[in-house]
Amino acid sequence: MLLPTLAAICILTTLAWFYLAPFSPERTSPPRVPSLFPWLGCSPWYILNPCAFLARCHQRYGPVFKVLLGGWEIVVVSSGDVISSIFSADPRHLCNDLMHHEMFHVVAGVRTNYARLHDIMIHKLFPLVDKSLSRRSLGQTTQPFARVLFSQVKKFTQNHGLRAVSLMQLVQEPLYIATNVALFGSSFPLDTYKDFHSLDKSVPYRFSRLPFWYWPSSCARERLLAQIRDYLQRGEVADCDDRFALALMETFKANDIQGLDGSRLVLTFLWGLHSNTMNTLFWLLAFLLADPDALARVRAEIDTAVEGREGKFTGLEMLLASDPDELDDPCFAILTSAVMETMRLTALHAAVRKAECDFDLKQGDTTIPIKKGEYVLGNVRAAHMDETIYPCAHEFVVDRFAGRPYRKGQIQTNGKPFLSLGGGRHICKGRWLAIYEIKVVAIILLRLFDISPSPEKSAVWSLPRVSEHSIGVIHTQDEVSVQLRLRQHEYSG
Ligand code: HEM
């Protein structure tokens, strides 16, 4: 009894201290968040709710502050310009190996051989992703994507016509399967969505080393690794159009990556490929369903484009057969803006880097000194919630990014600091794929269905709660059920 009581007293005292003490930050530049514990620093509060902790510190100490978390001195920055300069910094000065290491460990359980896997990922896999998923060549890589996606969504019309379905599964499973076919070919283990989802749900807890019932997700990970290993061992690529899969197999062969190492590398990549995109897509639908006017505007735009009223497409089938470049079009200006707005609202923190030497970050006319061995972290959420840049920053404003003339071939930021997709040399290599995929899923679902809250739950739609332990982009643990009703138009099942 003594130990738990002491622990409870300790936690309550420190919580009270954190909330009530009249904080006077140490007179350092940047200000340092005071902490009671010598090595742990503020990690108990950070781990309990990273987002709320950073928001409180931002409010108290301003846009730049230093905090000790589990032995790491971290300089947190919240201004768009400074975060951009971290993204663009020379990796010899600010290095992001740490995040990659964590991803390998947390997602795929890598404990040995890290350096070799990391080397292949950075020097072989990322350039391959960059080339295959660039705006110009995306159409060759995604050829079967929309076809497979459509056939997966159609299954919901057959099996779930009148029943409640999980919004998460509705938006994510077809996307997962179609993306895997497009990138890895149809011989990839496609019936793995449930295991992937179970692993994905555990990742934020694994990152924070929080107590969690890990057993189901660990079993899911083992099954995924075994199936991916079989896929790599077979080495079959069904179709020579599967360019990405062919190049991947060749890269693995040339570098003698096989067995468990190969499957761990692919699983880590698979998580990077799906996790943010799936969660962003879920929130796009959730925001639209919570805002009937926004939903009506996006749907009207889709109907106009699909019905060929402005001469763009003559039906859903034609739209789905088009090159991704065709969807990067002013006829989808509001939908594109809705995707950008969702990315703005869902991005958390990024740009975690370790300083390899003493380094100055520029902030306007001043500099932020970073010492060798310190870490920097970009509080993207704070930058995106800056009311001076984004009025009504906490609200979903569907046309926020549709104010200026549409610029094809560019991310539609409307000239505002937009950090959800990184920047500089580490800009997200899958950004064109992610935007294209999210748009296609939204087009298919909103064209085919009226989606309403499941009557067993509530007649009024409210946004799902944000999980305190989200990473990358916000997550939810809420089960959201919806009912689908086929709309009356060209498609009848
Ligand atoms: C909505 C979906 C996505 C979001 C919000 C997102 C976000 C990001 C961010 C913020 C970074 C920069 C991280 C940093 O520098 O610290 C990044 C990097 C990266 N992303 Fe994405 N991403 C998404 C989808 C994808 C997809 C579909 C792929 C496809 C494989 C992908 C592949 C990559 C790669 C390879 C990098 C590392 C680039 C490098 O370090 O050179 N991402 N992503």
Boltz pocket constraint, residues with backbone or C-beta under 6 A from the ligand:
constraints:
  - pocket:
      binder: B
      contacts: [[A, 87], [A, 96], [A, 126], [A, 129], [A, 269], [A, 272], [A, 273], [A, 274], [A, 276], [A, 277], [A, 280], [A, 343], [A, 350], [A, 351], [A, 352], [A, 419], [A, 420], [A, 421], [A, 422], [A, 423], [A, 425], [A, 426], [A, 427], [A, 428], [A, 429], [A, 430], [A, 431], [A, 433], [A, 434], [A, 473]]
      max_distance: 6.0
